[in-house]
């Protein structure tokens, strides 16, 4: 029994050390607030020999100087006495950053809790940082561009997809369904609310809708056209779907079809 307990302690400590190393490497770079260094780390973090996988879920501009990003890294640890099976530990980094300096970051680990008999995922915070002065500049810049306050609850959204007739059943995603209702009602005001959303996919739906409303003789003001131009030329990707395919597309590649 003592030998078994000793073995289990060694196994747990060994796994913890492996996970802590990866987690600490990311944490140390984040603590520098240097986005250039963090980008370098993300490029080199994936390592098949060490069973580490990493990827950007999204990285795109929100304003002229600030962008949001959601980055994941995973570590697979083989399960003893179960060949071919591994436990996967997932970590997430959410960022507000300029091209060089990180304004906000949140490092979390994916956990599970039992709710009404089901295991539900949640993210437990490991480390968090916010530069209050820079973050306020970010908020002001957003308001200057869109003439509205940023909706912080919409930051880091990764489950809103832009597309038409998606999935095996060829159904429109919820974004397409809701924007079509606004188009049918020729509701320019409602569409403009989407144009000023924090969610980039929602903004692209709005541009799509405004382009269609143009056929009904509904024109845009110069200020509204400036917003459309800014969004259309944002750096980064959006989540799109078509048929059974779900994939990232460069924002400019999607918006080039809409000429105002």
Secondary structure, DSSP 4 states (H G I P E B T S, - for coil): -HHHHHHHHHHHHHHHHHHHHHHHHHHHHHHTTBHHHHHHHHHHH-BTTTTEEEEEEEEEESSSS-EEEEEEEEEEEEPTTSTT-EEEEEEEEEEEE-SSBEEEEEEEEEEEEEETTEEEEEEEEEEEEE-HHHHHHHHHHHHHHHSS---GGGTT--S--EEEEETTTTBPPHHHHHHHHHHHTT-HHHHHHHHT-S-HHHHHHHHHHHHHHGGGT----HHHHHHHHHHHT-SBEEEEEEETEEEEEEHHHHHTT---
